[in-house]
Amino acid sequence: MFTQSESYERFMGRWSRVLAKALLDFAKIEEGMSVLDVGCGTGAVSSEAGRRIGNGSVVGVDPSAEYIAGARLSANCNCSFEVGDGQRLPFPSASFDAAISMLALNFMPDADAAAREMARVTRPGGLVAAAVWDYGGGMQMLRTFWDAVVEIDPQAEALDEKHLPLCSEGDLGRLFKEAGIAEVESRPIVIETRFASFEDYWEPFGEGQGPAGAYLASLTLDQRRGLRDNIEDRLTTNSAGEIELTARAWTARGSIAS
């Protein structure tokens, strides 16, 4: 589903890097901190954290060896990466000043275990933070896609990413509290996703990334054309031919009790 680092960057990574800046602001990542990036993917959070922490350190963990290889290519010198499972982190307790997970917890089979692991490896007084896209309505790029899919193919409704866990308001906050994380605060983050043209919007879906890409790959050529036309009719362009959409993420942050 998520395997090819370059394809992911064209499809979603460019927006992940925008979201990473806002999430790290919310998480209060500062110079000198040691940061763990859980489910680091192609390194959006790790790279941004590496620019902020000066002589601190960042470790990114992801189950995809290809994503890890891609992250290493664009990493800061104070970042390191390793293949690993966020539900069973290979680090001693209290190893990091902060543990961050962006756009990953909702894809883990046991998000409760992942949240507990993030808390375990964070030192007392340290920070834990996470973000997921609001697939139900606030992530317009994907909402437009799935609304068109379901109109054409009602049986595909079960595949709609709005059914993914942890993607509604308050879900991450509850997850953190149940993991024993203290002083939990939640808020939405909204970013702009601007596409240079309809082709800039549409073509990355064809690279097979994520549930949307997997669904598109399952269609015949004629079915793809029909879906493409339906989506193009739903989107409007500005005077420069650009498509302007927004993407909302739900976030949570908290601290580890001293």
DRENPA-3360 file (N, C-alpha, C; in nm, 2 decimals, always signed):
BEGIN
1 = MFTQSESY = +0.08/-0.12/+0.00/+0.00/+0.00/+0.00/+0.09/+0.13/+0.00 ~ +0.18/+0.13/+0.09/+0.28/+0.24/+0.10/+0.42/+0.18/+0.09 ~ +0.48/+0.19/-0.03/+0.61/+0.12/-0.05/+0.71/+0.20/-0.12 ~ +0.68/+0.27/-0.22/+0.77/+0.34/-0.31/+0.80/+0.48/-0.26 ~ +0.92/+0.52/-0.22/+0.94/+0.64/-0.15/+0.92/+0.76/-0.25 ~ +0.97/+0.75/-0.37/+0.95/+0.86/-0.47/+0.81/+0.88/-0.51 ~ +0.73/+0.77/-0.52/+0.59/+0.78/-0.56/+0.51/+0.84/-0.44 ~ +0.55/+0.81/-0.32/+0.48/+0.86/-0.20/+0.51/+1.01/-0.19;
9 = ERFMGRWS = +0.63/+1.06/-0.22/+0.66/+1.20/-0.22/+0.57/+1.28/-0.32 ~ +0.55/+1.23/-0.44/+0.47/+1.30/-0.53/+0.32/+1.29/-0.49 ~ +0.28/+1.19/-0.43/+0.14/+1.17/-0.40/+0.11/+1.25/-0.27 ~ +0.17/+1.22/-0.16/+0.13/+1.28/-0.03/+0.25/+1.34/+0.04 ~ +0.37/+1.30/+0.01/+0.49/+1.35/+0.09/+0.50/+1.50/+0.08 ~ +0.47/+1.56/-0.03/+0.48/+1.71/-0.04/+0.39/+1.78/+0.06 ~ +0.28/+1.72/+0.09/+0.19/+1.78/+0.19/+0.23/+1.74/+0.33 ~ +0.29/+1.62/+0.34/+0.34/+1.58/+0.47/+0.44/+1.67/+0.53;
17 = RVLAKALL = +0.53/+1.72/+0.44/+0.64/+1.81/+0.48/+0.58/+1.95/+0.52 ~ +0.47/+1.99/+0.47/+0.41/+2.11/+0.52/+0.35/+2.09/+0.66 ~ +0.28/+1.98/+0.67/+0.22/+1.94/+0.80/+0.32/+1.92/+0.90 ~ +0.44/+1.87/+0.87/+0.54/+1.84/+0.97/+0.58/+1.97/+1.04 ~ +0.59/+2.08/+0.97/+0.63/+2.20/+1.03/+0.53/+2.25/+1.14 ~ +0.41/+2.24/+1.10/+0.30/+2.28/+1.20/+0.29/+2.19/+1.32 ~ +0.31/+2.06/+1.29/+0.31/+1.96/+1.40/+0.42/+1.98/+1.50 ~ +0.54/+2.01/+1.45/+0.66/+2.03/+1.54/+0.65/+2.16/+1.61;
25 = DFAKIEEG = +0.58/+2.26/+1.55/+0.55/+2.38/+1.63/+0.46/+2.35/+1.75 ~ +0.35/+2.27/+1.72/+0.26/+2.23/+1.82/+0.32/+2.15/+1.93 ~ +0.42/+2.06/+1.89/+0.48/+1.97/+1.98/+0.60/+2.04/+2.06 ~ +0.63/+2.17/+2.02/+0.73/+2.24/+2.09/+0.87/+2.18/+2.08 ~ +0.91/+2.13/+1.96/+1.04/+2.07/+1.95/+1.14/+2.18/+1.94 ~ +1.25/+2.17/+2.02/+1.34/+2.28/+2.03/+1.49/+2.23/+2.02 ~ +1.58/+2.32/+2.02/+1.72/+2.29/+2.00/+1.77/+2.21/+2.12 ~ +1.85/+2.11/+2.08/+1.91/+2.02/+2.18/+1.84/+1.90/+2.21;
33 = MSVLDVGC = +1.71/+1.88/+2.17/+1.63/+1.77/+2.20/+1.67/+1.64/+2.13 ~ +1.64/+1.53/+2.19/+1.65/+1.40/+2.12/+1.51/+1.36/+2.08 ~ +1.49/+1.33/+1.96/+1.35/+1.31/+1.90/+1.34/+1.17/+1.84 ~ +1.24/+1.10/+1.86/+1.21/+0.98/+1.79/+1.09/+1.00/+1.70 ~ +1.10/+0.97/+1.57/+1.00/+0.98/+1.47/+0.94/+0.84/+1.44 ~ +0.82/+0.81/+1.49/+0.77/+0.68/+1.48/+0.68/+0.67/+1.36 ~ +0.71/+0.57/+1.27/+0.65/+0.56/+1.14/+0.69/+0.68/+1.05 ~ +0.82/+0.69/+1.04/+0.88/+0.81/+0.98/+0.86/+0.82/+0.83;
41 = GTGAVSSE = +0.82/+0.71/+0.76/+0.80/+0.72/+0.62/+0.93/+0.77/+0.55 ~ +0.91/+0.87/+0.46/+1.02/+0.92/+0.38/+1.10/+1.04/+0.46 ~ +1.06/+1.06/+0.58/+1.14/+1.15/+0.67/+1.09/+1.29/+0.68 ~ +0.97/+1.32/+0.66/+0.92/+1.46/+0.67/+0.94/+1.52/+0.81 ~ +0.90/+1.44/+0.91/+0.91/+1.49/+1.05/+1.06/+1.49/+1.09 ~ +1.13/+1.39/+1.05/+1.27/+1.38/+1.09/+1.35/+1.49/+1.03 ~ +1.33/+1.52/+0.90/+1.41/+1.62/+0.84/+1.38/+1.76/+0.90 ~ +1.26/+1.79/+0.93/+1.22/+1.92/+0.99/+1.27/+1.93/+1.13;
49 = AGRRIGNG = +1.26/+1.82/+1.21/+1.31/+1.82/+1.34/+1.46/+1.84/+1.34 ~ +1.53/+1.77/+1.25/+1.68/+1.79/+1.24/+1.72/+1.93/+1.22 ~ +1.64/+2.01/+1.15/+1.67/+2.15/+1.13/+1.65/+2.23/+1.25 ~ +1.57/+2.18/+1.35/+1.54/+2.26/+1.47/+1.62/+2.23/+1.59 ~ +1.68/+2.11/+1.60/+1.74/+2.07/+1.72/+1.89/+2.10/+1.74 ~ +1.95/+2.15/+1.63/+2.09/+2.19/+1.65/+2.18/+2.07/+1.68 ~ +2.24/+2.07/+1.79/+2.32/+1.95/+1.83/+2.25/+1.84/+1.90 ~ +2.12/+1.84/+1.89/+2.04/+1.73/+1.93/+2.04/+1.61/+1.83;
57 = SVVGVDPS = +1.95/+1.52/+1.84/+1.95/+1.40/+1.76/+1.81/+1.36/+1.72 ~ +1.79/+1.30/+1.61/+1.66/+1.25/+1.56/+1.69/+1.10/+1.51 ~ +1.60/+1.01/+1.56/+1.60/+0.88/+1.51/+1.46/+0.85/+1.44 ~ +1.46/+0.81/+1.32/+1.34/+0.77/+1.25/+1.32/+0.62/+1.24 ~ +1.20/+0.57/+1.26/+1.18/+0.43/+1.26/+1.06/+0.40/+1.17 ~ +1.07/+0.31/+1.08/+0.96/+0.27/+0.99/+0.97/+0.13/+0.94 ~ +0.86/+0.06/+0.92/+0.87/-0.08/+0.88/+0.91/-0.10/+0.73 ~ +0.90/+0.01/+0.65/+0.94/+0.00/+0.51/+1.08/+0.03/+0.49;
65 = AEYIAGAR = +1.16/-0.07/+0.44/+1.30/-0.05/+0.41/+1.32/+0.05/+0.30 ~ +1.23/+0.05/+0.20/+1.24/+0.15/+0.09/+1.22/+0.29/+0.14 ~ +1.12/+0.31/+0.23/+1.10/+0.44/+0.29/+1.22/+0.49/+0.37 ~ +1.28/+0.40/+0.45/+1.40/+0.43/+0.52/+1.51/+0.47/+0.43 ~ +1.53/+0.40/+0.32/+1.64/+0.43/+0.23/+1.61/+0.57/+0.17 ~ +1.49/+0.60/+0.14/+1.46/+0.73/+0.08/+1.48/+0.84/+0.19 ~ +1.45/+0.82/+0.31/+1.47/+0.91/+0.42/+1.61/+0.94/+0.44 ~ +1.70/+0.84/+0.43/+1.84/+0.86/+0.45/+1.90/+0.95/+0.34;
73 = LSANCNCS = +1.84/+0.95/+0.22/+1.90/+1.03/+0.11/+1.88/+1.18/+0.14 ~ +1.77/+1.22/+0.21/+1.75/+1.36/+0.23/+1.77/+1.40/+0.37 ~ +1.83/+1.32/+0.45/+1.84/+1.34/+0.60/+1.94/+1.45/+0.63 ~ +1.92/+1.51/+0.74/+2.02/+1.60/+0.80/+2.13/+1.51/+0.87 ~ +2.24/+1.57/+0.90/+2.35/+1.49/+0.95/+2.32/+1.45/+1.09 ~ +2.23/+1.51/+1.16/+2.20/+1.47/+1.30/+2.08/+1.37/+1.30 ~ +2.04/+1.31/+1.19/+1.93/+1.22/+1.18/+1.98/+1.08/+1.14 ~ +1.93/+0.98/+1.21/+1.95/+0.84/+1.17/+1.82/+0.77/+1.15;
81 = FEVGDGQR = +1.82/+0.66/+1.08/+1.70/+0.59/+1.05/+1.72/+0.44/+1.06 ~ +1.62/+0.36/+1.10/+1.63/+0.22/+1.10/+1.49/+0.16/+1.08 ~ +1.49/+0.04/+1.02/+1.37/-0.03/+1.00/+1.32/-0.09/+1.13 ~ +1.20/-0.06/+1.17/+1.14/-0.11/+1.29/+1.00/-0.09/+1.30 ~ +0.94/-0.15/+1.40/+0.79/-0.16/+1.43/+0.76/-0.06/+1.54 ~ +0.67/+0.04/+1.51/+0.63/+0.13/+1.61/+0.55/+0.07/+1.72 ~ +0.50/-0.05/+1.71/+0.43/-0.12/+1.81/+0.52/-0.19/+1.91 ~ +0.65/-0.21/+1.87/+0.75/-0.28/+1.95/+0.88/-0.20/+1.93;
89 = LPFPSASF = +0.89/-0.09/+1.98/+1.01/+0.00/+1.96/+1.14/-0.06/+2.02 ~ +1.25/-0.07/+1.94/+1.37/-0.13/+1.99/+1.46/-0.04/+2.06 ~ +1.40/+0.03/+2.16/+1.48/+0.13/+2.24/+1.45/+0.11/+2.39 ~ +1.55/+0.14/+2.47/+1.52/+0.14/+2.62/+1.42/+0.24/+2.66 ~ +1.36/+0.22/+2.77/+1.27/+0.32/+2.83/+1.34/+0.45/+2.86 ~ +1.27/+0.56/+2.84/+1.32/+0.69/+2.87/+1.44/+0.73/+2.79 ~ +1.44/+0.69/+2.66/+1.55/+0.72/+2.58/+1.55/+0.85/+2.51 ~ +1.43/+0.92/+2.49/+1.42/+1.04/+2.41/+1.34/+1.15/+2.49;
97 = DAAISMLA = +1.37/+1.27/+2.44/+1.30/+1.39/+2.50/+1.16/+1.40/+2.44 ~ +1.14/+1.35/+2.32/+1.01/+1.36/+2.25/+0.99/+1.24/+2.16 ~ +0.87/+1.19/+2.15/+0.83/+1.09/+2.05/+0.72/+1.15/+1.96 ~ +0.74/+1.15/+1.83/+0.64/+1.21/+1.74/+0.60/+1.10/+1.64 ~ +0.47/+1.10/+1.61/+0.42/+1.01/+1.50/+0.32/+1.09/+1.41 ~ +0.35/+1.10/+1.28/+0.27/+1.17/+1.19/+0.22/+1.08/+1.08 ~ +0.09/+1.08/+1.07/+0.02/+1.01/+0.96/+0.06/+0.86/+0.96 ~ +0.07/+0.80/+1.07/+0.11/+0.66/+1.08/+0.03/+0.58/+1.18;
105 = LNFMPDAD = -0.01/+0.63/+1.29/-0.08/+0.55/+1.39/-0.21/+0.49/+1.34 ~ -0.28/+0.56/+1.25/-0.40/+0.50/+1.20/-0.38/+0.39/+1.11 ~ -0.26/+0.36/+1.06/-0.23/+0.25/+0.98/-0.17/+0.13/+1.05 ~ -0.15/+0.15/+1.18/-0.09/+0.04/+1.26/-0.20/-0.05/+1.32 ~ -0.18/-0.18/+1.31/-0.28/-0.27/+1.36/-0.32/-0.25/+1.51 ~ -0.22/-0.21/+1.59/-0.24/-0.20/+1.73/-0.19/-0.06/+1.77 ~ -0.27/+0.04/+1.75/-0.23/+0.18/+1.78/-0.22/+0.20/+1.93 ~ -0.29/+0.13/+2.01/-0.28/+0.14/+2.15/-0.14/+0.10/+2.20;
113 = AAAREMAR = -0.09/-0.01/+2.14/+0.05/-0.05/+2.17/+0.15/+0.05/+2.13 ~ +0.13/+0.11/+2.01/+0.22/+0.21/+1.96/+0.22/+0.33/+2.06 ~ +0.11/+0.37/+2.10/+0.10/+0.49/+2.19/+0.17/+0.46/+2.32 ~ +0.15/+0.34/+2.37/+0.22/+0.30/+2.50/+0.37/+0.29/+2.48 ~ +0.41/+0.25/+2.36/+0.55/+0.24/+2.33/+0.61/+0.38/+2.32 ~ +0.54/+0.47/+2.26/+0.59/+0.61/+2.25/+0.61/+0.67/+2.39 ~ +0.51/+0.64/+2.48/+0.52/+0.69/+2.61/+0.64/+0.63/+2.69 ~ +0.66/+0.50/+2.66/+0.76/+0.42/+2.74/+0.90/+0.48/+2.70;
121 = VTRPGGLV = +0.93/+0.51/+2.58/+1.06/+0.55/+2.54/+1.09/+0.69/+2.56 ~ +0.99/+0.77/+2.60/+1.01/+0.91/+2.63/+1.04/+0.93/+2.78 ~ +1.13/+1.02/+2.80/+1.18/+1.04/+2.94/+1.07/+1.11/+3.02 ~ +1.07/+1.10/+3.16/+0.98/+1.18/+3.24/+0.99/+1.33/+3.21 ~ +0.88/+1.39/+3.19/+0.88/+1.53/+3.16/+0.89/+1.56/+3.01 ~ +0.91/+1.45/+2.93/+0.92/+1.47/+2.78/+0.79/+1.48/+2.71 ~ +0.79/+1.49/+2.58/+0.67/+1.52/+2.50/+0.64/+1.40/+2.41 ~ +0.51/+1.38/+2.39/+0.46/+1.29/+2.29/+0.36/+1.36/+2.20;
129 = AAAVWDYG = +0.36/+1.35/+2.07/+0.27/+1.42/+1.98/+0.24/+1.33/+1.86 ~ +0.12/+1.35/+1.80/+0.09/+1.28/+1.68/-0.01/+1.36/+1.60 ~ -0.02/+1.32/+1.47/-0.12/+1.38/+1.38/-0.17/+1.27/+1.28 ~ -0.29/+1.28/+1.24/-0.35/+1.20/+1.14/-0.44/+1.29/+1.05 ~ -0.45/+1.26/+0.92/-0.54/+1.34/+0.84/-0.69/+1.31/+0.88 ~ -0.77/+1.41/+0.86/-0.91/+1.40/+0.88/-0.97/+1.35/+0.75 ~ -0.97/+1.22/+0.73/-1.02/+1.16/+0.61/-1.17/+1.17/+0.59 ~ -1.24/+1.20/+0.70/-1.39/+1.21/+0.69/-1.44/+1.33/+0.61;
137 = GGMQMLRT = -1.37/+1.44/+0.62/-1.41/+1.55/+0.55/-1.31/+1.66/+0.53 ~ -1.21/+1.67/+0.62/-1.12/+1.78/+0.62/-1.00/+1.77/+0.52 ~ -0.98/+1.65/+0.47/-0.87/+1.63/+0.37/-0.93/+1.63/+0.23 ~ -0.94/+1.75/+0.18/-1.02/+1.76/+0.05/-0.97/+1.69/-0.07 ~ -0.83/+1.68/-0.08/-0.78/+1.60/-0.19/-0.83/+1.46/-0.20 ~ -0.83/+1.39/-0.08/-0.88/+1.25/-0.08/-1.03/+1.25/-0.07 ~ -1.09/+1.34/+0.00/-1.24/+1.34/+0.01/-1.30/+1.35/-0.13 ~ -1.25/+1.44/-0.22/-1.30/+1.45/-0.35/-1.29/+1.32/-0.43;
145 = FWDAVVEI = -1.17/+1.25/-0.41/-1.15/+1.13/-0.48/-1.25/+1.02/-0.44 ~ -1.27/+1.00/-0.31/-1.36/+0.90/-0.26/-1.51/+0.93/-0.28 ~ -1.54/+1.06/-0.28/-1.68/+1.09/-0.31/-1.72/+1.05/-0.45 ~ -1.62/+1.07/-0.54/-1.64/+1.04/-0.68/-1.65/+0.89/-0.70 ~ -1.56/+0.82/-0.63/-1.55/+0.67/-0.64/-1.69/+0.61/-0.59 ~ -1.74/+0.66/-0.48/-1.86/+0.60/-0.42/-1.98/+0.63/-0.51 ~ -1.98/+0.75/-0.57/-2.09/+0.78/-0.67/-2.10/+0.68/-0.78 ~ -1.98/+0.65/-0.84/-1.97/+0.56/-0.95/-1.98/+0.41/-0.91;
153 = DPQAEALD = -1.92/+0.38/-0.80/-1.91/+0.24/-0.75/-1.95/+0.23/-0.61 ~ -2.08/+0.23/-0.58/-2.12/+0.23/-0.44/-2.07/+0.11/-0.35 ~ -2.03/+0.00/-0.41/-1.98/-0.11/-0.34/-1.84/-0.08/-0.28 ~ -1.77/+0.03/-0.34/-1.64/+0.06/-0.29/-1.65/+0.15/-0.16 ~ -1.77/+0.18/-0.11/-1.78/+0.27/+0.00/-1.70/+0.21/+0.12 ~ -1.69/+0.08/+0.13/-1.62/+0.02/+0.25/-1.47/+0.05/+0.24 ~ -1.42/+0.08/+0.12/-1.28/+0.11/+0.11/-1.24/+0.26/+0.14 ~ -1.34/+0.34/+0.15/-1.32/+0.49/+0.17/-1.24/+0.51/+0.30;
161 = EKHLPLCS = -1.14/+0.59/+0.29/-1.05/+0.61/+0.40/-1.11/+0.68/+0.52 ~ -1.24/+0.73/+0.50/-1.31/+0.78/+0.62/-1.33/+0.68/+0.73 ~ -1.32/+0.55/+0.69/-1.34/+0.44/+0.79/-1.21/+0.41/+0.86 ~ -1.10/+0.47/+0.83/-0.98/+0.44/+0.90/-0.99/+0.48/+1.05 ~ -0.93/+0.41/+1.14/-0.94/+0.45/+1.28/-0.86/+0.58/+1.31 ~ -0.90/+0.64/+1.42/-0.82/+0.76/+1.48/-0.83/+0.88/+1.40 ~ -0.92/+0.89/+1.30/-0.92/+1.01/+1.21/-1.04/+1.10/+1.23 ~ -1.10/+1.09/+1.35/-1.21/+1.18/+1.39/-1.16/+1.27/+1.51;
169 = EGDLGRLF = -1.23/+1.38/+1.52/-1.19/+1.47/+1.63/-1.19/+1.40/+1.77 ~ -1.09/+1.42/+1.84/-1.08/+1.36/+1.98/-1.02/+1.22/+1.99 ~ -1.01/+1.15/+1.87/-0.96/+1.01/+1.88/-0.82/+1.00/+1.93 ~ -0.73/+1.09/+1.88/-0.59/+1.08/+1.92/-0.58/+1.12/+2.07 ~ -0.65/+1.22/+2.12/-0.65/+1.26/+2.26/-0.69/+1.14/+2.35 ~ -0.79/+1.07/+2.31/-0.84/+0.95/+2.39/-0.73/+0.84/+2.39 ~ -0.67/+0.82/+2.27/-0.56/+0.72/+2.26/-0.45/+0.75/+2.36 ~ -0.41/+0.88/+2.36/-0.30/+0.92/+2.45/-0.33/+0.91/+2.59;
177 = KEAGIAEV = -0.45/+0.95/+2.63/-0.49/+0.94/+2.77/-0.50/+0.79/+2.82 ~ -0.55/+0.70/+2.73/-0.55/+0.56/+2.77/-0.41/+0.50/+2.78 ~ -0.31/+0.56/+2.71/-0.18/+0.52/+2.72/-0.10/+0.57/+2.84 ~ -0.17/+0.65/+2.92/-0.11/+0.71/+3.04/-0.04/+0.84/+3.02 ~ -0.05/+0.90/+2.90/+0.01/+1.03/+2.88/-0.07/+1.14/+2.94 ~ +0.00/+1.23/+3.01/-0.06/+1.34/+3.09/-0.07/+1.47/+3.01 ~ -0.15/+1.56/+3.06/-0.17/+1.69/+3.01/-0.20/+1.69/+2.86 ~ -0.29/+1.60/+2.82/-0.31/+1.59/+2.67/-0.39/+1.70/+2.62;
185 = ESRPIVIE = -0.35/+1.76/+2.51/-0.42/+1.87/+2.44/-0.43/+1.83/+2.29 ~ -0.55/+1.86/+2.24/-0.58/+1.83/+2.10/-0.62/+1.95/+2.02 ~ -0.59/+1.96/+1.89/-0.63/+2.07/+1.81/-0.62/+2.03/+1.66 ~ -0.70/+2.09/+1.58/-0.68/+2.07/+1.43/-0.57/+2.16/+1.38 ~ -0.51/+2.11/+1.27/-0.41/+2.18/+1.19/-0.46/+2.18/+1.05 ~ -0.48/+2.30/+0.99/-0.52/+2.31/+0.85/-0.41/+2.36/+0.76 ~ -0.38/+2.30/+0.65/-0.28/+2.35/+0.56/-0.34/+2.36/+0.42 ~ -0.28/+2.44/+0.34/-0.32/+2.46/+0.20/-0.25/+2.35/+0.11;
193 = TRFASFED = -0.33/+2.29/+0.02/-0.27/+2.20/-0.08/-0.31/+2.26/-0.21 ~ -0.21/+2.32/-0.28/-0.23/+2.38/-0.41/-0.17/+2.30/-0.52 ~ -0.25/+2.27/-0.62/-0.21/+2.19/-0.73/-0.19/+2.28/-0.86 ~ -0.09/+2.27/-0.93/-0.06/+2.35/-1.04/-0.16/+2.33/-1.16 ~ -0.22/+2.22/-1.16/-0.32/+2.19/-1.27/-0.40/+2.06/-1.22 ~ -0.50/+2.03/-1.30/-0.57/+1.90/-1.27/-0.47/+1.78/-1.28 ~ -0.39/+1.78/-1.38/-0.29/+1.67/-1.39/-0.20/+1.66/-1.27 ~ -0.16/+1.77/-1.22/-0.08/+1.77/-1.10/-0.16/+1.71/-0.98;
201 = YWEPFGEG = -0.29/+1.72/-0.97/-0.37/+1.66/-0.87/-0.38/+1.51/-0.91 ~ -0.42/+1.48/-1.03/-0.46/+1.34/-1.07/-0.35/+1.24/-1.08 ~ -0.24/+1.28/-1.15/-0.14/+1.18/-1.19/-0.08/+1.11/-1.07 ~ -0.05/+1.17/-0.95/+0.01/+1.09/-0.84/-0.08/+0.98/-0.79 ~ -0.21/+0.99/-0.81/-0.30/+0.87/-0.77/-0.26/+0.75/-0.85 ~ -0.21/+0.76/-0.97/-0.18/+0.65/-1.06/-0.06/+0.57/-1.02 ~ +0.01/+0.62/-0.91/+0.14/+0.55/-0.87/+0.11/+0.45/-0.76 ~ -0.01/+0.42/-0.73/-0.05/+0.31/-0.65/-0.02/+0.32/-0.50;
209 = QGPAGAYL = -0.01/+0.45/-0.45/+0.02/+0.47/-0.31/-0.11/+0.48/-0.23 ~ -0.11/+0.42/-0.11/-0.22/+0.43/-0.02/-0.35/+0.36/-0.07 ~ -0.45/+0.36/+0.01/-0.58/+0.30/-0.03/-0.64/+0.36/-0.16 ~ -0.62/+0.49/-0.18/-0.68/+0.55/-0.30/-0.60/+0.50/-0.43 ~ -0.47/+0.50/-0.42/-0.39/+0.45/-0.53/-0.41/+0.30/-0.56 ~ -0.43/+0.22/-0.45/-0.46/+0.08/-0.47/-0.59/+0.06/-0.53 ~ -0.69/+0.14/-0.50/-0.82/+0.12/-0.56/-0.81/+0.16/-0.71 ~ -0.74/+0.27/-0.74/-0.73/+0.31/-0.88/-0.66/+0.20/-0.96;
217 = ASLTLDQR = -0.56/+0.14/-0.91/-0.49/+0.04/-0.98/-0.57/-0.08/-1.01 ~ -0.68/-0.10/-0.94/-0.77/-0.22/-0.96/-0.87/-0.20/-1.07 ~ -0.88/-0.08/-1.13/-0.98/-0.04/-1.23/-0.92/-0.07/-1.37 ~ -1.02/-0.09/-1.46/-0.98/-0.10/-1.60/-0.95/+0.04/-1.65 ~ -0.90/+0.05/-1.77/-0.86/+0.18/-1.83/-0.99/+0.26/-1.85 ~ -1.10/+0.20/-1.90/-1.22/+0.28/-1.91/-1.28/+0.32/-1.78 ~ -1.27/+0.24/-1.68/-1.32/+0.28/-1.55/-1.23/+0.40/-1.49 ~ -1.10/+0.39/-1.51/-1.02/+0.50/-1.47/-1.06/+0.63/-1.54;
225 = RGLRDNIE = -1.08/+0.63/-1.67/-1.12/+0.75/-1.74/-1.25/+0.80/-1.69 ~ -1.35/+0.72/-1.66/-1.47/+0.76/-1.60/-1.46/+0.83/-1.47 ~ -1.37/+0.77/-1.38/-1.35/+0.83/-1.25/-1.27/+0.96/-1.27 ~ -1.18/+0.97/-1.36/-1.10/+1.09/-1.38/-1.20/+1.20/-1.42 ~ -1.29/+1.18/-1.52/-1.38/+1.28/-1.56/-1.47/+1.33/-1.45 ~ -1.52/+1.23/-1.37/-1.61/+1.27/-1.26/-1.53/+1.36/-1.16 ~ -1.41/+1.33/-1.13/-1.33/+1.41/-1.03/-1.30/+1.55/-1.09 ~ -1.27/+1.55/-1.22/-1.23/+1.68/-1.28/-1.36/+1.77/-1.28;
233 = DRLTTNSA = -1.48/+1.72/-1.30/-1.60/+1.80/-1.29/-1.62/+1.85/-1.15 ~ -1.57/+1.79/-1.05/-1.59/+1.83/-0.91/-1.50/+1.94/-0.87 ~ -1.39/+1.96/-0.94/-1.28/+2.05/-0.89/-1.29/+2.18/-0.98 ~ -1.26/+2.29/-0.91/-1.26/+2.42/-0.98/-1.11/+2.47/-0.98 ~ -1.08/+2.55/-1.08/-0.95/+2.61/-1.09/-0.96/+2.76/-1.08 ~ -0.85/+2.82/-1.03/-0.84/+2.97/-1.02/-0.80/+3.03/-1.16 ~ -0.78/+3.15/-1.16/-0.74/+3.22/-1.29/-0.61/+3.17/-1.35 ~ -0.53/+3.12/-1.26/-0.40/+3.06/-1.31/-0.40/+2.92/-1.34;
241 = GEIELTAR = -0.52/+2.86/-1.34/-0.54/+2.72/-1.37/-0.50/+2.63/-1.25 ~ -0.49/+2.68/-1.13/-0.45/+2.60/-1.02/-0.57/+2.55/-0.94 ~ -0.56/+2.44/-0.87/-0.66/+2.39/-0.78/-0.62/+2.42/-0.64 ~ -0.71/+2.49/-0.57/-0.67/+2.52/-0.43/-0.77/+2.45/-0.33 ~ -0.71/+2.36/-0.26/-0.78/+2.28/-0.16/-0.71/+2.30/-0.02 ~ -0.78/+2.25/+0.08/-0.72/+2.25/+0.21/-0.72/+2.10/+0.27 ~ -0.63/+2.08/+0.36/-0.62/+1.95/+0.43/-0.61/+1.98/+0.58 ~ -0.71/+1.91/+0.65/-0.71/+1.92/+0.80/-0.66/+1.79/+0.86;
249 = AWTARGSI = -0.57/+1.81/+0.96/-0.52/+1.70/+1.04/-0.57/+1.72/+1.18 ~ -0.60/+1.61/+1.25/-0.62/+1.61/+1.39/-0.49/+1.58/+1.46 ~ -0.47/+1.65/+1.57/-0.34/+1.63/+1.64/-0.37/+1.61/+1.79 ~ -0.27/+1.56/+1.86/-0.27/+1.55/+2.01/-0.12/+1.56/+2.05 ~ -0.11/+1.62/+2.17/+0.02/+1.62/+2.24/+0.00/+1.60/+2.39 ~ +0.10/+1.56/+2.45/+0.10/+1.54/+2.60/+0.23/+1.52/+2.65 ~ +0.24/+1.50/+2.78/+0.37/+1.48/+2.85/+0.38/+1.36/+2.93 ~ +0.50/+1.32/+2.96/+0.52/+1.20/+3.05/+0.54/+1.25/+3.19;
257 = AS = +0.46/+1.19/+3.28/+0.47/+1.23/+3.42/+0.60/+1.21/+3.48 ~ +0.65/+1.30/+3.56/+0.78/+1.29/+3.62/+0.77/+1.20/+3.74;
% end
